[in-house]
Amino acid sequence: MNIHPLRRPAGAEIVPVPDHRLARLDVFEDMAAAEPFWRALEGGLATPYQRYDFLKLWQQHVGSAAGVTPFIVVGFNAGGEPLFLWPFGRRRLGRLRVAEFLGGKHANFNMALWRCDVAIQCDAADMAAALSRLAGEVDLICLSNQPLTWGGATNPFALLPHQRAANSGFSGALIPDFEALLRARTNAAARKKMRKKERALADMGTVTFTRAEDLAEVRRVLDVFFKQKSARMRARGITDVFVAAGVRRFIEAASTGPASGGVPLIELYALSVDDIVVATMGGIVGPNRFCAMFNSIAQGRYAVESPGEQLILHLVRRCCERGFATFDLGIGDARYKSLFCGDVEPLFDSFLPLSAEGRLFAVAFRGAALAKRVIKQRPVLWSMVRAARRLRARFSPAG
């Protein structure tokens, strides 16, 4: 049988086929050196938490103080074009060299950056082969809170051995008409209760919903946030991740410093009664999506009127007006999330050993993560844990 080559019609344009094959894997310990490739991939498959500007600030203020050094893995094709970037940091646990996603507890969703066609065509053998090239550099790769899908595409790391994370993400679809969205998510009784709480809060003073943008206002709102958050964490007996070294400087810089395009990375919002901030929320924006990062509410007489819920109502209205398609309230189950974030987004963890010592520790990490998930899925056990935390907080000296 003779096979004839395809003939191009006269005047037709030749469209080159993108080369998605991995030819070279480079590791960068300097984030600036990886920046050009990083920015080239930010328009592909990625969450807003893995933006270069965001993680650069995190590493500068938080990661370096915690003993994390950049370990940025970039895959290239034969033409030198970046195919993917894994934004890892490396740290030591005794003799063990561990690689993790940069961002720590301040990134709700962890994911690599992928050229879209590469993510779609990637298979398990490709992923395993790429990882094997890192042997000798790290003993164990620990990747937590990874979304199974993002932007309608499957996360390539889900092709490798993994387990369900202890928490899930919670999000909801938006439409331009906020009032129609509210009617769809609530019944008449619920809306009546909301209006009653809104009036009760207004009776205490003038209620305003604002975005903090200038440095003085950002610092004022953050002062309140850190005090409110610390008090709530202390009362619940939960470790406060916001007291770690550099966290305040990181959030302040991300809320004020210009990112690419001159827009702050973190949007910071506040609900106030007269001059008293009664609720706060900070979030990061991706394509058509608002991702809430942190929030706080005042205790005492204001808390009765659900100021946090009222702030969310204002914020969702604004997101609808901006034409966003999705609003998420991050990871972890909570009753207040059910109003606008009823969609559960499964997350997974990966513990990938690259040495004999790494294999031993991988078993321990997997077991600890599994135990945490089992406890959270058993209401009785989870209630016991929360009660023990509160009891510990009650008898612990005030910090």
N, C-alpha and C positions, 0 to 999 in steps of 0.2 A: 504494500500500500504506500502510495506516495503522499507525503504530508507537505502541503504547500504553505509557505509563510503567509501570514495575514498581510494584506496590502493596505497601505494607508491611502484613503481618498485624497485627491489633490486639494491642498489648502487646509487639510485637517491638522489640528494641533496635537503634538505628541505630549501626553500627560505622563510624566514619570511616575513609576510605581514606588511608593515610599519603602525604604529599606528598614525593616523592623528587626533585623537579625543582630544579635549582640556580638560585637567583635572585640570590645575592650571594656574592662571594668577598672575604674580609677577610684581611689579613696583620697579624699581631701580632709586634712586636719585644720585647714584654714577656711572659714566660711566665705571670706571674700574671694578666694580663688575659685570657689564653686559657683559664685553668684551669677555669672553669665549663663551658665547652663540651667541654674535654678530658675531664673526669670524666664528663660525660653520655654520651660515646662509649666509655668504657673497658669497658662491658659488651657492646659489639658485636664486630665482627671486628677483632681486634688481637692482637699478641703481648705477652707480659709485659715485653719490653724497651722498649716505647713507653709505659709508664705515666708519668703526670705526675710522680709523686714520684721515680721512678728517674732520669728525664732531667733533672729540676730539680737533683738532686744532681750529676749528671754535668756539667751546664753550669756550675754554681757552682764546682766544684773542678777540672774538666779543660777543658771547652770554652772558657771565658772566657780561660784561660791560653794556649790554642792559637789565639786570635784568632777564635773562632767567636762569632757573635751570633745570638740566636734569630730565626727567620724562619718563624713558625708560620702555616700557611695553613689557613683554616677556610671551608668551604662551607656556606651556609645556604639553606633553602627560603624561599618567600614569607612564611611564618609566623614566620620568625626562628629556626627550629629547626636545630641543627647536623646536617649530613648526613655530613660527613667532616672529618678533621683530618690535615694532613700535617705531622709534627713535624720540620721542617727547621731547619738552622742555615746561616748564610751566612758565607763568608769570602772573602778576596781572594787571588788568585794573580796578582801583578803588577796589571795593570789589569782582569783577569778577575774577575767576581763569580760565585762558585760556591755553589750550594745543595746540601746533602747532609743525610742523616738525622743527627739528633743521636744521640750515643752512641758514635760512632767505632768503634774496635776492641773496645770493651767490650760491644757488642750483637751477638750472633751472628746474629740474624735481624732484618732491617729491613723495616718495613711501616708504612703509614699506619693510622689508626683510621677505621673505617667503620661507619655504621649498616648493619645486615645487609641490609635490603631494598634499600638504595642500592647496596651492593657487587654484589648479584645482578643488578640491572637496569642497571647502568652499561655503557656501550659505548665503543668507541674514539673516536667523535666527541665524546662527552661529555668524555672525558679530555683530548683535544686542545684542546677549546674552553676548558676550565678552565685548562690550562697556558698557553694563549696570553694569558690575562689577567695573567700574571706578567712578560710582556715589558716591559723597561724597569727591572725590579727586579733581575733576575739575567740573566747571559749563558748559563749552563750549569747544568743540574741533573744531578748525578752520584749515582746511587742504587745501592749495592752490596748483595750478599748478601740479595736479596729472595726469599722463598719463593713458588713458583708457586701453591701452595694453602696455606691455613691454616684449621683448624677445619672442613674439608670444603668450603670455598668458594674460588673462584678469586680470586687477588689482582688487583684492577682494573688495577694498573700493568702487568700482563702483557699488557694489550690494546695497549699502546704499543710502539714499536720497542725491542727489547732483545736481549741476547745471554746465552748460558750463562755463569754465573760460574765462576771458576777452581776453587772448592771447592763441595762439597755438604754438606748437613746429614745427621746420622746419628741415628736414633731407633729406638725399639722399643716395641711394645705391652706393657702390663703386665696381670696378672690378680691377684686378691686372694691367691691361694695361691702364695707365693714358691717353695716347694719344687717345686711342679708346673711353674712357669715355668722353674726351673733345670734340671729334668729334660728339659724340651722343648728347651732351648737347648744342652744339653751331652750327651755320652755318658758312660758309666761311667768310662772312662779319664781323661777330662778332670776329672770330679768327684773322682776319686782323687788326681790331681795337685794339685787345689786344696786338698784336705784335708791333703796332705803339706806344702804350703807354709804352711798355717795352723798346723800343729803346729810347724814349724820356727821360725816367727816367735814362737810362744808360748814356745818353749824359750829365747828371748832375754830374756824378761820378761813381765809381765802386759800383755796386749793389750786396749785399750779403744777403742771407737768412740763418739765424742761429738759433739754439736752445740755449738759455741761461741756463747753467748748474752749473757753479761754482758760489760761493756766490757773488764775485765782479761783474760778468757779470749780474747775476740776479738783483742785486741792481741797476746797471746802467740802465737796460731795464725798471725796475719798476719805477725808477725816471722819465723816459720819459713817461711811460704809465700814471702815475698819473697826470702829468702836461697836457698831451694831453687830457685825459679823462675829467679832471676838466674844461678845457677851452671849450670843446665841450658841456658839460652839462650846463655850465653857459650861453653859447650863446643861448642854446635852452630853458633855463628857467626850466630845469629839476632838481629835487633833486638828488644830487650826493651821491649814497649809499657808494661810496668808501672813503668818508671822515669821516665815522663813526669811533668811537673809536675802535682801535685794528685791523681794516681791513688791513692796510698795513703790520702789523706784521703777521697776519694770512696768507696772500698771499705769503709773503716772506718765511715764515716757510714751507708752503706747496710746494713751488717751489724749496726748497733746502733740507729740512730735509728728511732723509730716512724714507720711509714708510715700510711696510712689504715687504721684498725682496730687500730693499735698494734703491728703485726707488722713486724719488720725486713724490708727489701726483699730482701736477700741472705741466704740460709741458708748458714752456714759450718760445715763438718764436718772432723773430724780423726781419724786413726787413730794411736794412740800405743802405744809399747812402754815400759812404766813411765812415766817423765816425758819421753820423747823422742818428738816428733811425727815420724812416718815417712811420712805422706801427708796431703794436704789436698785439699778440693774445696769450691768455692763455687758456688751456683746460685740461680736465681730461679724462683719458682713461678707458673704461670698456672693457669687452670681445668683441673683434672685432668691437669696436666703439670708435670714437673720438668725445668728447662732448666739444664744444667751450664754455668757460665761460665768457670771456670778451675780448674786443679788443679796439684799438685806432688808429687814423691816425693823421699825421701832417697836419696842415693847411698851407695856403700860396701856393707857387709855386709848391710844391710837390703834393698837393692834386689834382691838375688838372690831374695828370697821374694815378689816382686811385691806390695808393700804397696798400690800404687795399685789393683790389681785387687781386693785384699781389701777396701779401703775401698768400692769400687763395689758389691761383693756386699752389704755391710752397708746401703749407702744404697738400693739397689734393693729390698731386703727392707723397709726402712722405707717406701718409696714404695708398695709393694704393700699394706702394712698401712694406709696412709692413703687407699687407694682410688683412687690416681692411675691414669689410663688410658695415659699415655705417659711415657717417660723418654728424654731426649735428651742426647747428649754433644757438642752444638755442631757446628761446621763443621770440615772438614779430615779427611782419611782417616788412620786409625791402627789398628794391629792390635788394640789393647785395646778398641776400640769394637765389634768384631764380636760379642762375647758377648751383649750385651743390646740393641745398637743396629744391627741388621742392615738396617734399612729406610733406603734412600737418599732424601733429600728434595732434589730439584733446586732450585737457586737461580739467580737471574738478576741481571744488572746492566743499568742503564739510563743512557744518556748522552744527555740531551735538550737540544739547543741552543735558545736563545731570542734569539740575535743572530747577526750575521755572524761576529763574532769567536768566539762560542761554537761555531759550526759547525766552525771550523778546529780548535779544541781538542778537540771531541768526537771527531773522526777520530783524533787522537793518543791520547786516553784509550781509545777502543775498541781500537785496535791494541795498546796496552800490555796491556790486560786479556786480549785474545785470545792474545797471546804467552805470558802467564803460564799461561793454561789449557792451551795446547798443550804447554808444558814439563811441567806437572804430569801430563798424560795420557800422556806418553812416559816409561816407566820408566828408560830409559837416560839421557835428558836430565835427568830429575829427580834421578837418582843422582849425576850429574856436578855439579849445582848444590849438592847437600848436601855432597858431598865438598869442593867449593871453599870452602864456608862453614866447614867444620871446619878446613880448612887455614889459612884466613884467621884463624880464632879461635886456632889454635895459635901463630901467629907475631905476633899482635897483643898489645900491652902489656895487662896485666891492668887492668881498670877498678876 
